[in-house]
Amino acid sequence: MSISGQLLAKTKELGGLGKVGCELGKEYRQKNLSHEYKTYSTQVMEDEVTRSVAAQLSIESADSVNFDDFLSDYFAYLSPEQAQVAN
């Protein structure tokens, strides 16, 4: 049976596409929760999370530009003035 045929059959069986999505979500959640890392241990991954969050906090606390100014600078290339400078 084709993939679309399988989906249609499952939709009819469970009574709606939303219910199929919920079932698949539960199934994939269980698979992901039971996943064992192949290269790194769980401890190595958890240590990396801790290191990464600390690094992010350090970078963000050192940032002196407010978000509005950042956006203004980031999108400056869209302004007509910048287009003329480029030409």
C-alpha positions in Angstrom: 0.0 0.0 0.0 1.3 3.5 -0.8 2.2 5.9 1.9 -0.8 8.1 1.1 -3.0 4.9 1.3 -1.5 4.0 4.7 -2.2 7.6 5.9 -5.8 7.4 4.7 -6.3 4.1 6.3 -4.9 5.3 9.7 -6.9 8.4 9.5 -10.1 6.4 9.0 -9.1 4.0 11.8 -8.4 6.7 14.4 -11.1 9.1 13.3 -9.2 12.1 12.0 -5.8 13.4 10.9 -5.3 15.2 14.2 -5.5 11.9 16.0 -3.0 10.4 13.6 -0.6 13.2 14.4 -1.0 12.7 18.1 -0.4 9.0 17.8 2.7 9.5 15.6 3.9 12.2 18.1 3.6 9.7 21.0 5.4 7.1 19.1 8.3 9.3 18.0 8.5 10.8 21.6 9.1 7.3 23.0 11.7 6.5 20.3 13.6 9.7 21.1 13.4 9.2 24.9 14.8 5.7 24.6 17.6 6.8 22.2 21.1 6.0 23.2 23.9 8.2 22.0 26.3 6.3 19.7 29.4 8.5 19.8 29.1 10.4 23.1 27.8 9.4 26.5 24.7 11.0 28.0 27.0 12.7 30.5 29.2 14.3 27.8 26.0 15.6 26.1 24.6 17.0 29.4 28.0 18.6 30.2 27.9 20.2 26.7 24.5 21.6 27.4 25.7 23.2 30.6 28.8 24.6 28.9 26.8 26.0 26.0 24.2 27.7 28.2 27.0 29.3 30.3 28.7 30.5 27.1 25.4 31.9 25.7 24.8 33.8 29.0 28.3 35.2 28.9 27.9 36.4 25.3 24.5 37.9 26.0 25.5 39.7 29.2 28.5 41.3 27.3 26.3 42.6 24.6 25.8 46.4 24.7 23.5 46.9 21.8 19.8 46.9 22.5 17.5 44.8 20.2 16.0 47.7 18.4 19.4 49.1 17.4 20.5 45.6 16.4 17.5 45.2 14.1 18.1 48.6 12.6 21.7 47.8 11.8 20.9 44.3 10.6 18.3 45.5 8.1 20.1 48.7 7.1 20.9 47.2 3.7 17.2 47.5 2.9 17.0 51.2 3.3 17.1 53.4 0.2 20.1 55.3 1.5 22.2 52.2 1.6 21.1 51.1 -1.9 22.4 54.4 -3.3 25.8 54.1 -1.4 26.2 50.6 -2.9 25.8 52.0 -6.5 
